[in-house]
Amino acid sequence: MDRRTWLLTGACVMSGAAPAASLVDLIASMKPSVCAVGTFNALDSPRFGFRGSGFFVGNGSLVATCWHVLPEAKAEPRPGVTSLAVLVATADGTTEVREAELVASQRAHDLAVLRIKGLPGTPVNLAAASAPREGMEVALMGFPIGGVLGFRPVTHRGIVASIVASALPTQSSRQLNEGAVARLREGSFELLQLDATAYPGNSGGPLFDAETQQVIGVVNMVLVKNNRESALSQPTGITYAVPVRYLRELLARA
């Protein structure tokens, strides 16, 4: 062993640093923490109506997701009882539906926290509020295209391409729609712009730091594009995520 290798090895031992976990390890350990969010009606077919992704936080009885994933309060009632529900994976590889209730939400940041009934899930570790950095390697996990591809978590990888403002300046007020104007009045906030591909159904899923396996954001596919990209005649399709610090603030009130 040459002097350089000896010094590097010694530095890792003295600092207590561990080798970075591989993406294979991350996927294996984080899949039990991801769930599908939707509605349940015993008279519907299918009975579980998928709306987006989510993940377990806190003591495992709480689920973080996007506000826009929740069913509309003014939806027309259908026969049977429709309830908020979470589809979770069981130890034997099957899935089961758990009834859920909304305990906290923040429409401005498009975040919501649910509480499930029954046994808790496996919670993720949330990163510190200052964790996201441009260029860091990330992985996002969820259910792209929902039940069409089955309810097994799918992982995509990439990097944090930029940390941007939620509002995109416009050259003319005619480029803004009513919803974008309302959100601009609520104030701009930071977003993580990702060099990673997400699809409808990924909204509400976790964005992981590939090195630490901690969650640094919540994947967002709707509100962000309606707000930031409403000024564009041809939206870019870039993936965004809401930084974890806004989720931490919401959990403090849950």
KOLZA-259783 format. One record per atom (N, C-alpha, C): residue number from 0; atom name; x negated, y, z negated; residue in one letter. Coordinates in steps of 0.001 Angstrom, whole numbers. Last residue first. Example, Ala and Ser with C-alpha at 12.3 -4.5 7.8 and 13.67 -1.06 7.14 Angstrom:
// residues 2
num_atome_c1_c2_c3_residu
1_N_-12850_-2250_-7080_S;
1_CA_-13670_-1060_-7140_S;
1_C_-12900_30_-7870_S;
0_N_-13190_-5690_-7800_A;
0_CA_-12300_-4500_-7800_A;
0_C_-13200_-3300_-7800_A;
END
This chain:
// residues 254
num_atome_c1_c2_c3_residu
253_N_48570_18918_-11893_A;
253_CA_49463_17754_-11727_A;
253_C_49824_17136_-13081_A;
252_N_46725_20848_-12056_R;
252_CA_48093_21255_-12388_R;
252_C_49070_20089_-12334_R;
251_N_44446_19671_-11214_A;
251_CA_44414_20284_-12551_A;
251_C_45802_20687_-13010_A;
250_N_45028_19087_-8602_L;
250_CA_45073_18005_-9584_L;
250_C_45074_18536_-11014_L;
249_N_44508_21570_-7414_L;
249_CA_45872_21066_-7466_L;
249_C_46017_19970_-8516_L;
248_N_41740_21757_-7665_E;
248_CA_42582_22777_-8278_E;
248_C_44020_22293_-8422_E;
247_N_40985_19556_-6117_R;
247_CA_40664_19595_-7554_R;
247_C_41549_20599_-8286_R;
246_N_41792_20450_-3610_L;
246_CA_42462_19303_-4208_L;
246_C_42204_19264_-5709_L;
245_N_39950_22463_-3241_Y;
245_CA_41364_22831_-3294_Y;
245_C_42193_21685_-3875_Y;
244_N_37576_21020_-3126_R;
244_CA_37793_21919_-4262_R;
244_C_39244_22361_-4381_R;
243_N_37428_19574_-780_V;
243_CA_37904_18890_-1983_V;
243_C_38176_19855_-3136_V;
242_N_38648_21278_2188_P;
242_CA_37611_20958_1198_P;
242_C_38187_20443_-115_P;
241_N_40442_19751_4734_V;
241_CA_40561_20732_3668_V;
241_C_39541_20362_2590_V;
240_N_39179_19271_8038_A;
240_CA_39497_18733_6720_A;
240_C_39552_19877_5718_A;
239_N_39694_18676_11584_Y;
239_CA_39392_19515_10426_Y;
239_C_39701_18759_9141_Y;
238_N_38708_17977_14925_T;
238_CA_39228_17501_13645_T;
238_C_38779_18426_12523_T;
237_N_39746_19512_17972_I;
237_CA_38724_19312_16950_I;
237_C_39392_18855_15659_I;
236_N_41476_20191_19963_G;
236_CA_41548_18826_19466_G;
236_C_40462_18505_18462_G;
235_N_41701_22722_21112_T;
235_CA_40493_21943_21331_T;
235_C_40603_20499_20912_T;
234_N_44500_24007_22941_P;
234_CA_43860_23620_21685_P;
234_C_42735_22618_21905_P;
233_N_44794_26320_25190_Q;
233_CA_44527_24897_25258_Q;
233_C_43777_24480_23992_Q;
232_N_45215_28844_24281_S;
232_CA_46189_28313_25230_S;
232_C_46016_26809_25402_S;
231_N_44828_29713_20880_L;
231_CA_44247_29128_22078_L;
231_C_45330_28566_22989_L;
230_N_45928_30516_18555_A;
230_CA_45594_31569_19519_A;
230_C_45074_31014_20831_A;
229_N_46149_28331_16971_S;
229_CA_47375_28817_17599_S;
229_C_47090_29886_18650_S;
228_N_44069_27266_15547_E;
228_CA_44006_27155_17001_E;
228_C_45263_27660_17706_E;
227_N_44646_27767_12816_R;
227_CA_43369_28196_13394_R;
227_C_43399_28233_14914_R;
226_N_47441_26818_12707_N;
226_CA_46953_28077_12153_N;
226_C_45713_28542_12908_N;
225_N_47794_24402_13908_N;
225_CA_48827_25418_14114_N;
225_C_48352_26790_13670_N;
224_N_45579_23117_12861_K;
224_CA_45594_23439_14286_K;
224_C_46656_24472_14611_K;
223_N_46303_22913_10136_V;
223_CA_45069_23575_10531_V;
223_C_45112_23997_11992_V;
222_N_48658_21405_10158_L;
222_CA_48678_22797_9718_L;
222_C_47455_23557_10210_L;
221_N_47524_18867_11412_V;
221_CA_48687_19651_11839_V;
221_C_48580_21109_11442_V;
220_N_45518_17296_10381_M;
220_CA_45706_17265_11829_M;
220_C_46828_18168_12330_M;
219_N_43033_16827_7982_N;
219_CA_44232_17574_8329_N;
219_C_44349_17654_9844_N;
218_N_41576_15015_5317_V;
218_CA_41732_15178_6765_V;
218_C_43069_15850_7074_V;
217_N_40059_16452_2623_V;
217_CA_41278_15753_3018_V;
217_C_41519_16052_4499_V;
216_N_36705_15989_1215_G;
216_CA_37781_16714_1867_G;
216_C_38961_15820_2178_G;
215_N_34831_14467_-13_I;
215_CA_34528_15893_82_I;
215_C_35654_16689_734_I;
214_N_34462_11700_-2087_V;
214_CA_35371_12403_-1186_V;
214_C_35056_13892_-1200_V;
213_N_31413_9794_-2088_Q;
213_CA_32370_10666_-2755_Q;
213_C_33230_11388_-1718_Q;
212_N_29353_8353_-1056_Q;
212_CA_30663_7716_-1059_Q;
212_C_31694_8540_-1819_Q;
211_N_26872_9453_-547_T;
211_CA_27271_9280_-1948_T;
211_C_28577_8513_-2114_T;
210_N_26688_9320_2312_E;
210_CA_25562_8955_1439_E;
210_C_26015_8627_24_E;
209_N_28988_10170_3513_A;
209_CA_28509_8832_3831_A;
209_C_27381_8379_2919_A;
208_N_31577_11624_1950_D;
208_CA_30149_11829_2147_D;
208_C_29566_10435_2350_D;
207_N_34801_11147_3446_F;
207_CA_33740_10733_2536_F;
207_C_32382_11295_2941_F;
206_N_38002_12184_3425_L;
206_CA_36753_12416_4144_L;
206_C_35622_12158_3170_L;
205_N_41144_10407_3279_P;
205_CA_39933_10955_2668_P;
205_C_38794_11147_3662_P;
204_N_44276_11491_4862_G;
204_CA_43253_10518_4493_G;
204_C_42004_11178_3934_G;
203_N_45936_13438_5786_G;
203_CA_46083_13051_4393_G;
203_C_45045_12061_3928_G;
202_N_46117_12231_9092_S;
202_CA_46359_13339_8166_S;
202_C_46605_12826_6753_S;
201_N_46090_10053_10748_N;
201_CA_44934_10239_9868_N;
201_C_45152_11349_8842_N;
200_N_48329_10400_12265_G;
200_CA_48368_9324_11272_G;
200_C_47195_9416_10314_G;
199_N_46703_11285_15215_P;
199_CA_47926_11386_14420_P;
199_C_48058_10162_13519_P;
198_N_43095_10966_14645_Y;
198_CA_44300_10828_15457_Y;
198_C_45535_11066_14588_Y;
197_N_39702_12158_14904_A;
197_CA_40847_11668_14139_A;
197_C_42070_11690_15049_A;
196_N_36249_12089_15396_T;
196_CA_37564_11998_16023_T;
196_C_38588_11435_15054_T;
195_N_33888_14568_14564_A;
195_CA_34411_13218_14355_A;
195_C_35834_13206_14903_A;
194_N_32612_16987_13534_D;
194_CA_32265_16331_14790_D;
194_C_32593_14857_14601_D;
193_N_34843_19180_11834_L;
193_CA_34131_17915_11929_L;
193_C_33793_17542_13365_L;
192_N_35022_21829_9628_Q;
192_CA_35183_21447_11036_Q;
192_C_34290_20246_11284_Q;
191_N_36592_22486_6724_L;
191_CA_35464_21731_7253_L;
191_C_35797_21339_8687_L;
190_N_37592_25784_5732_L;
190_CA_37879_24466_6276_L;
190_C_36584_23802_6709_L;
189_N_38630_28340_3446_E;
189_CA_37601_27574_4140_E;
189_C_38108_26215_4594_E;
188_N_41381_30591_4242_F;
188_CA_40576_29792_3321_F;
188_C_39601_28951_4132_F;
187_N_43422_33575_4365_S;
187_CA_42569_32572_4985_S;
187_C_41800_31803_3917_S;
186_N_46814_34277_3414_G;
186_CA_45373_34397_3224_G;
186_C_44593_33259_3858_G;
185_N_49441_34581_3941_E;
185_CA_49106_33882_2703_E;
185_C_47610_33935_2412_E;
184_N_49400_35673_6455_R;
184_CA_49766_36545_5348_R;
184_C_49435_35916_3996_R;
183_N_48860_33412_7916_L;
183_CA_47847_34459_7869_L;
183_C_48129_35412_6704_L;
182_N_51286_32096_7719_R;
182_CA_50138_31562_7000_R;
182_C_48996_32573_6924_R;
181_N_52920_33722_9332_A;
181_CA_53261_33520_7920_A;
181_C_52059_33021_7133_A;
180_N_51643_33401_11799_V;
180_CA_51695_34719_11173_V;
180_C_51979_34588_9674_V;
179_N_52121_30685_12299_A;
179_CA_50748_31146_12110_A;
179_C_50710_32511_11430_A;
178_N_54919_30672_12614_G;
178_CA_54302_29938_11525_G;
178_C_52889_30410_11241_G;
177_N_55260_32234_14948_E;
177_CA_55824_32673_13673_E;
177_C_55169_31985_12486_E;
176_N_52153_32451_16822_N;
176_CA_53534_32039_16629_N;
176_C_53985_32429_15223_N;
175_N_50089_34680_18653_L;
175_CA_50432_34073_17373_L;
175_C_51888_33649_17361_L;
174_N_49669_36085_20934_Q;
174_CA_49081_34752_20877_Q;
174_C_49439_34012_19599_Q;
173_N_50624_38588_20596_R;
173_CA_51467_37682_21355_R;
173_C_50946_36251_21331_R;
172_N_48638_40025_19452_S;
172_CA_49632_39463_18543_S;
172_C_50545_38485_19264_S;
171_N_45418_39345_20829_S;
171_CA_46744_39937_20966_S;
171_C_47707_39259_20009_S;
170_N_43120_38122_20159_Q;
170_CA_42998_39355_20931_Q;
170_C_44331_40079_21034_Q;
169_N_42577_36777_16855_T;
169_CA_43241_36796_18153_T;
169_C_43050_38141_18843_T;
168_N_40610_34643_14705_P;
168_CA_40998_35973_15199_P;
168_C_41618_35900_16585_P;
167_N_41903_31953_12923_L;
167_CA_41089_32303_14083_L;
167_C_41521_33667_14606_L;
166_N_41790_30867_9596_A;
166_CA_42437_31737_10578_A;
166_C_41464_32102_11684_A;
165_N_40116_29381_8002_S;
165_CA_41319_28734_8520_S;
165_C_41991_29561_9601_S;
164_N_36600_29521_8706_A;
164_CA_37803_30112_8113_A;
164_C_39031_29487_8765_A;
163_N_34296_26713_8346_V;
163_CA_34929_27830_9047_V;
163_C_36102_28389_8247_V;
162_N_31449_24999_8610_I;
162_CA_32406_25406_7581_I;
162_C_32995_26719_8053_I;
161_N_30699_22411_10999_S;
161_CA_30686_23807_10557_S;
161_C_31665_23975_9405_S;
160_N_30401_19660_11181_A;
160_CA_29835_20500_12229_A;
160_C_29718_21953_11792_A;
159_N_29698_17031_9367_V;
159_CA_30337_18327_9168_V;
159_C_29676_19279_10156_V;
158_N_29796_14139_11547_I;
158_CA_29113_15073_10670_I;
158_C_30019_16274_10413_I;
157_N_31011_10748_11604_G;
157_CA_30568_11967_12275_G;
157_C_29769_12827_11321_G;
156_N_33305_7930_12016_R;
156_CA_32159_8614_11426_R;
156_C_31782_9848_12231_R;
155_N_36261_6287_10964_H;
155_CA_35534_7008_12002_H;
155_C_34403_7778_11330_H;
154_N_38120_3371_10116_T;
154_CA_37084_4339_9758_T;
154_C_36457_4963_10998_T;
153_N_41321_2309_9071_V;
153_CA_40357_2436_10162_V;
153_C_39388_3555_9807_V;
152_N_43208_19_7094_P;
152_CA_42456_1272_7213_P;
152_C_41413_1212_8319_P;
151_N_46028_-1451_8459_R;
151_CA_44685_-1738_7951_R;
151_C_43851_-478_8155_R;
150_N_48734_-1689_9540_F;
150_CA_48365_-948_8332_F;
150_C_47090_-1507_7698_F;
149_N_48959_-1214_13129_G;
149_CA_48930_-2013_11904_G;
149_C_48420_-1204_10732_G;
148_N_49250_439_15234_L;
148_CA_47999_-312_15182_L;
148_C_47898_-1171_13927_L;
147_N_51747_1437_14618_V;
147_CA_51516_895_15970_V;
147_C_50264_22_15978_V;
146_N_51821_2639_12137_G;
146_CA_52169_1232_12233_G;
146_C_51950_625_13601_G;
145_N_49416_5160_12984_G;
145_CA_50326_4516_12044_G;
145_C_50562_3053_12296_G;
144_N_47579_6516_14409_I;
144_CA_48755_6054_15154_I;
144_C_49684_5201_14285_I;
143_N_45220_5688_11931_P;
143_CA_45496_6368_13198_P;
143_C_46646_5701_13945_P;
142_N_44999_5755_8817_F;
142_CA_45800_4892_9678_F;
142_C_46153_5625_10975_F;
141_N_41697_6145_7391_G;
141_CA_43144_6294_7372_G;
141_C_43803_5352_8359_G;
140_N_38744_7975_6774_M;
140_CA_39433_6697_6752_M;
140_C_40939_6934_6670_M;
139_N_35612_9302_7844_L;
139_CA_37011_9508_7485_L;
139_C_37753_8199_7655_L;
138_N_32363_10130_6832_A;
138_CA_33246_9096_7386_A;
138_C_34665_9420_6937_A;
137_N_29402_12105_7533_V;
137_CA_30670_11838_6867_V;
137_C_31383_10673_7540_V;
136_N_26363_13773_6981_E;
136_CA_27061_12669_7621_E;
136_C_28298_12308_6820_E;
135_N_25934_17321_7153_M;
135_CA_25963_16085_6377_M;
135_C_26785_15019_7111_M;
134_N_26140_19671_8608_G;
134_CA_25175_18676_9057_G;
134_C_25226_17369_8290_G;
133_N_26962_21789_5936_E;
133_CA_26915_21599_7385_E;
133_C_25819_20600_7738_E;
132_N_28320_20330_3026_R;
132_CA_27239_21070_3658_R;
132_C_27262_20791_5149_R;
131_N_30340_20023_85_P;
131_CA_30212_19993_1547_P;
131_C_29086_20879_2078_P;
130_N_30122_20593_-2858_A;
130_CA_29429_19503_-2184_A;
130_C_29298_19638_-672_A;
129_N_31256_22242_-4729_S;
129_CA_30281_22847_-3822_S;
129_C_29603_21817_-2919_S;
128_N_32864_20638_-6319_A;
128_CA_33509_21645_-5462_A;
128_C_32549_22216_-4418_A;
127_N_31736_17226_-6166_A;
127_CA_31770_18547_-6791_A;
127_C_32310_19557_-5792_A;
126_N_33930_14593_-5001_A;
126_CA_32662_15314_-5046_A;
126_C_32836_16632_-5797_A;
125_N_35757_12035_-6585_L;
125_CA_35780_13322_-5907_L;
125_C_34434_14017_-6077_L;
124_N_36047_8651_-6041_N;
124_CA_35291_9663_-6780_N;
124_C_35299_10953_-5967_N;
123_N_39293_7049_-5910_V;
123_CA_38023_7486_-5325_V;
123_C_37307_8395_-6314_V;
122_N_40956_4345_-7662_P;
122_CA_40735_5759_-7344_P;
122_C_39370_6014_-6720_P;
121_N_42979_1793_-6767_T;
121_CA_41556_2035_-7037_T;
121_C_41220_3473_-6666_T;
120_N_46270_2091_-8304_G;
120_CA_45333_1687_-7270_G;
120_C_43900_1956_-7698_G;
119_N_48334_792_-11011_P;
119_CA_47552_1831_-10321_P;
119_C_46664_1238_-9238_P;
118_N_51530_-863_-10867_L;
118_CA_50097_-907_-11155_L;
118_C_49340_176_-10388_L;
117_N_54402_1367_-10932_G;
117_CA_53731_77_-10932_G;
117_C_52248_190_-11214_G;
116_N_54831_4257_-8852_K;
116_CA_55285_3381_-9921_K;
116_C_54565_2044_-9819_K;
115_N_52740_7125_-8172_I;
115_CA_53383_5870_-7797_I;
115_C_53829_5107_-9039_I;
114_N_52883_10520_-7503_R;
114_CA_52667_9521_-8555_R;
114_C_53430_8262_-8164_R;
113_N_51111_12769_-5291_L;
113_CA_52238_11911_-5632_L;
113_C_51871_11024_-6815_L;
112_N_50259_15934_-4177_V;
112_CA_49869_14834_-5067_V;
112_C_51134_14086_-5475_V;
111_N_49247_17744_-1257_A;
111_CA_50284_17240_-2152_A;
111_C_49713_16096_-2979_A;
110_N_48392_20526_852_L;
110_CA_48023_19420_-21_L;
110_C_49202_19016_-900_L;
109_N_48107_22907_2415_D;
109_CA_48658_21678_2980_D;
109_C_48259_20450_2180_D;
108_N_47510_25287_1350_H;
108_CA_46352_24452_1688_H;
108_C_46790_23101_2235_H;
107_N_50152_26203_1082_A;
107_CA_49154_27060_1723_A;
107_C_47938_26259_2161_A;
106_N_51527_24292_-418_R;
106_CA_51776_24365_1014_R;
106_C_50686_25169_1730_R;
105_N_50810_22175_-2744_Q;
105_CA_50383_23527_-2396_Q;
105_C_50461_23646_-878_Q;
104_N_52184_20198_-5420_S;
104_CA_51949_20485_-4002_S;
104_C_51499_21928_-3840_S;
103_N_52921_17464_-7574_A;
103_CA_52284_18764_-7354_A;
103_C_52070_18966_-5866_A;
102_N_54505_15202_-7569_V;
102_CA_54212_15831_-8860_V;
102_C_53530_17183_-8714_V;
101_N_56872_13193_-6001_L;
101_CA_55989_14344_-5835_L;
101_C_55770_15000_-7187_L;
100_N_56825_9650_-6371_E;
100_CA_57461_10948_-6598_E;
100_C_56426_12045_-6456_E;
99_N_57408_6344_-4991_A;
99_CA_56558_7459_-5404_A;
99_C_57392_8706_-5634_A;
98_N_57405_2794_-4901_E;
98_CA_58147_4044_-4953_E;
98_C_57242_5140_-5499_E;
97_N_55417_820_-2803_R;
97_CA_55609_1361_-4148_R;
97_C_56406_2652_-4055_R;
96_N_55262_-2109_-886_V;
96_CA_55733_-731_-970_V;
96_C_55935_-350_-2428_V;
95_N_52388_-4041_18_E;
95_CA_53649_-3881_-686_E;
95_C_53980_-2408_-804_E;
94_N_50548_-6411_2031_T;
94_CA_50876_-5047_1615_T;
94_C_52197_-5048_859_T;
93_N_47853_-8838_1668_T;
93_CA_49150_-8383_2158_T;
93_C_49379_-6941_1708_T;
92_N_45503_-9610_448_G;
92_CA_45435_-9138_1820_G;
92_C_46756_-8709_2416_G;
91_N_45614_-10189_-2207_D;
91_CA_45656_-11332_-1284_D;
91_C_45698_-10918_182_D;
90_N_45683_-7739_-3494_A;
90_CA_44455_-8525_-3570_A;
90_C_44439_-9684_-2580_A;
89_N_47339_-5365_-1265_T;
89_CA_47236_-6203_-2455_T;
89_C_45983_-7063_-2386_T;
88_N_47674_-1980_-235_A;
88_CA_47150_-3321_24_A;
88_C_47044_-4073_-1293_A;
87_N_50680_-9_-132_V;
87_CA_49361_-317_-663_V;
87_C_48970_-1746_-315_V;
86_N_52595_2667_796_L;
86_CA_52298_1286_1163_L;
86_C_50861_981_754_L;
85_N_54834_4662_-951_V;
85_CA_53432_4455_-596_V;
85_C_53228_2978_-317_V;
84_N_57667_6888_-571_A;
84_CA_57030_5601_-847_A;
84_C_55589_5586_-375_A;
83_N_60698_8483_-1286_L;
83_CA_59286_8657_-986_L;
83_C_58557_7386_-1407_L;
82_N_63734_6929_-77_S;
82_CA_62870_7442_-1139_S;
82_C_61451_7617_-626_S;
81_N_67060_6617_792_T;
81_CA_65721_6884_1309_T;
81_C_64880_7510_210_T;
80_N_69538_4301_593_V;
80_CA_68812_5273_-217_V;
80_C_67402_5419_333_V;
79_N_72181_4078_3074_G;
79_CA_71175_3538_2181_G;
79_C_70477_4650_1432_G;
78_N_72437_6081_6045_P;
78_CA_72979_5063_5151_P;
78_C_71872_4433_4317_P;
77_N_70751_9300_5793_R;
77_CA_71119_8102_6534_R;
77_C_71722_7095_5561_R;
76_N_70899_12901_5821_P;
76_CA_70916_11618_5098_P;
76_C_71339_10476_6008_P;
75_N_68671_14964_7627_E;
75_CA_70029_14452_7504_E;
75_C_70010_13094_6803_E;
74_N_66266_16902_5827_A;
74_CA_66576_15845_6790_A;
74_C_67982_15303_6550_A;
73_N_65334_18813_4174_K;
73_CA_66625_19058_4803_K;
73_C_66988_17991_5832_K;
72_N_62808_18066_3386_A;
72_CA_63866_18048_2378_A;
72_C_65245_18175_3002_A;
71_N_60880_15901_5356_E;
71_CA_61538_17188_5235_E;
71_C_62715_17086_4265_E;
70_N_58307_13891_3808_P;
70_CA_59533_14038_4607_P;
70_C_60187_15390_4357_P;
69_N_54816_14780_3925_L;
69_CA_56035_14491_3181_L;
69_C_57266_14665_4067_L;
68_N_52790_15773_5476_V;
68_CA_53087_14348_5597_V;
68_C_54421_14000_4921_V;
67_N_52304_18357_4736_H;
67_CA_53135_18160_5920_H;
67_C_53471_16694_6174_H;
66_N_50576_18014_2557_W;
66_CA_51953_18456_2315_W;
66_C_52831_18160_3524_W;
65_N_48518_15088_2525_C;
65_CA_48837_16421_3037_C;
65_C_50305_16747_2778_C;
64_N_47473_13511_-593_T;
64_CA_47815_13480_823_T;
64_C_48027_14908_1300_T;
63_N_46690_11401_-3341_A;
63_CA_46494_12686_-2655_A;
63_C_46827_12515_-1179_A;
62_N_48310_9804_-5942_V;
62_CA_47914_9701_-4537_V;
62_C_47814_11098_-3950_V;
61_N_47898_8269_-9151_L;
61_CA_48141_9454_-8328_L;
61_C_47605_9240_-6917_L;
60_N_47034_6131_-10498_S;
60_CA_48486_6219_-10325_S;
60_C_48875_7429_-9482_S;
59_N_44344_6415_-10814_G;
59_CA_44802_5440_-9847_G;
59_C_46304_5436_-9636_G;
58_N_43602_8516_-12367_N;
58_CA_43586_7196_-13003_N;
58_C_44091_6092_-12077_N;
57_N_42389_10319_-9629_G;
57_CA_42665_10338_-11065_G;
57_C_42546_8960_-11677_G;
56_N_43674_8835_-6544_V;
56_CA_42813_9736_-7309_V;
56_C_43163_9619_-8787_V;
55_N_44026_7143_-3451_F;
55_CA_44232_7164_-4897_F;
55_C_43204_8059_-5586_F;
54_N_45236_8688_-434_F;
54_CA_44221_7943_-1181_F;
54_C_44425_8156_-2677_F;
53_N_46914_8549_2805_G;
53_CA_46682_9092_1479_G;
53_C_45610_8284_780_G;
52_N_48484_9305_6004_S;
52_CA_47565_8585_5124_S;
52_C_47464_9266_3763_S;
51_N_51919_9284_7237_G;
51_CA_50531_9725_7180_G;
51_C_49725_8893_6207_G;
50_N_54388_8053_7651_R;
50_CA_54268_9477_7950_R;
50_C_52817_9973_7923_R;
49_N_56446_5166_8216_F;
49_CA_55110_5757_8073_F;
49_C_55102_7229_8460_F;
48_N_58966_3802_6567_G;
48_CA_58766_4780_7624_G;
48_C_57460_5523_7438_G;
47_N_59901_577_5932_F;
47_CA_58912_1604_5576_F;
47_C_58694_2516_6766_F;
46_N_61724_-940_7370_R;
46_CA_62163_-327_6113_R;
46_C_61195_767_5640_R;
45_N_61877_-374_10973_P;
45_CA_61366_-1015_9755_P;
45_C_61778_-253_8492_P;
44_N_65024_-82_9904_S;
44_CA_64182_-1081_10553_S;
44_C_63132_-366_11392_S;
43_N_66877_573_6852_D;
43_CA_66165_977_8065_D;
43_C_65408_-200_8668_D;
42_N_67866_-228_4473_L;
42_CA_68722_-451_5631_L;
42_C_68073_-25_6944_L;
41_N_66041_504_2545_A;
41_CA_66291_-927_2725_A;
41_C_67122_-1227_3965_A;
40_N_63624_2803_3078_N;
40_CA_65072_2654_3094_N;
40_C_65373_1207_3444_N;
39_N_60973_4900_2297_F;
39_CA_61490_3539_2248_F;
39_C_63005_3584_2207_F;
38_N_58304_6839_3812_T;
38_CA_59600_6699_3153_T;
38_C_60023_5241_3176_T;
37_N_54831_7404_3211_G;
37_CA_56016_7514_4051_G;
37_C_57291_7448_3244_G;
36_N_51393_6663_3467_V;
36_CA_52440_7449_2815_V;
36_C_53632_7572_3759_V;
35_N_49014_4131_2791_A;
35_CA_49891_4776_3762_A;
35_C_51033_5465_3023_A;
34_N_45739_4421_1244_C;
34_CA_47105_3913_1338_C;
34_C_47870_4683_2407_C;
33_N_42549_3549_-50_V;
33_CA_43330_4242_976_V;
33_C_44710_3600_1105_V;
32_N_41061_2005_-1722_S;
32_CA_41483_3310_-2237_S;
32_C_42393_4060_-1272_S;
31_N_40139_-262_-467_P;
31_CA_41230_-415_-1442_P;
31_C_41768_913_-1963_P;
30_N_38023_906_1145_K;
30_CA_39292_483_1753_K;
30_C_40412_300_733_K;
29_N_35599_1355_-195_M;
29_CA_36608_2413_-184_M;
29_C_37957_1987_391_M;
28_N_33888_-833_56_S;
28_CA_34253_-377_-1284_S;
28_C_35402_621_-1299_S;
27_N_33626_-1192_2834_A;
27_CA_34057_-2302_1982_A;
27_C_34555_-1824_626_A;
26_N_32674_1316_3663_I;
26_CA_33964_824_4137_I;
26_C_34494_-272_3215_I;
25_N_30175_1411_2348_L;
25_CA_31201_2414_2081_L;
25_C_32578_1894_2472_L;
24_N_28773_-715_3493_D;
24_CA_29085_-740_2063_D;
24_C_30221_224_1736_D;
23_N_28601_277_6108_V;
23_CA_29247_-1014_5861_V;
23_C_29661_-1121_4400_V;
22_N_27078_2534_5775_L;
22_CA_28469_2709_6155_L;
22_C_29251_1420_5925_L;
21_N_25025_2093_2811_S;
21_CA_25271_2031_4242_S;
21_C_26753_2252_4504_S;
20_N_23777_4293_303_A;
20_CA_24665_3210_695_A;
20_C_24896_3253_2198_A;
19_N_20361_5041_-203_A;
19_CA_21675_5491_237_A;
19_C_22509_4288_671_A;
18_N_18688_3786_-3108_P;
18_CA_18831_3857_-1664_P;
18_C_20246_4277_-1285_P;
17_N_18452_6024_-5926_A;
17_CA_18809_4734_-5356_A;
17_C_18918_4866_-3848_A;
16_N_16263_7617_-8199_A;
16_CA_17020_7668_-6952_A;
16_C_17257_6268_-6425_A;
15_N_14833_8055_-10457_G;
15_CA_16006_7213_-10598_G;
15_C_16836_7166_-9334_G;
14_N_12479_9356_-10368_S;
14_CA_13672_10187_-10286_S;
14_C_14946_9382_-10469_S;
13_N_10662_7254_-10489_M;
13_CA_10678_8238_-11571_M;
13_C_11953_9066_-11553_M;
12_N_11228_5927_-8061_V;
12_CA_11403_5244_-9336_V;
12_C_11540_6237_-10478_V;
11_N_10572_7895_-6179_C;
11_CA_11932_7364_-6231_C;
11_C_12212_6686_-7559_C;
10_N_7842_8267_-6727_A;
10_CA_8761_9391_-6897_A;
10_C_10198_8915_-6999_A;
9_N_6776_5783_-6033_G;
9_CA_6743_6222_-7423_G;
9_C_7723_7345_-7681_G;
8_N_7143_5843_-3282_T;
8_CA_7809_4824_-4077_T;
8_C_7876_5228_-5533_T;
7_N_5479_8012_-2615_L;
7_CA_6910_8062_-2322_L;
7_C_7686_7062_-3154_L;
6_N_2979_7059_-3474_L;
6_CA_3534_8280_-4057_L;
6_C_5036_8359_-3822_L;
5_N_2654_4782_-1853_W;
5_CA_2665_4637_-3313_W;
5_C_3300_5848_-3970_W;
4_N_2565_5925_671_T;
4_CA_3664_5020_341_T;
4_C_3810_4871_-1156_T;
3_N_147_7399_368_R;
3_CA_1406_8087_677_R;
3_C_2613_7224_295_R;
2_N_-1821_5424_-141_R;
2_CA_-1517_6417_-1187_R;
2_C_-167_7096_-926_R;
1_N_-713_2126_1015_D;
1_CA_-1528_3324_1060_D;
1_C_-1036_4346_43_D;
0_N_-853_-1199_0_M;
0_CA_0_0_0_M;
0_C_-887_1247_0_M;
END
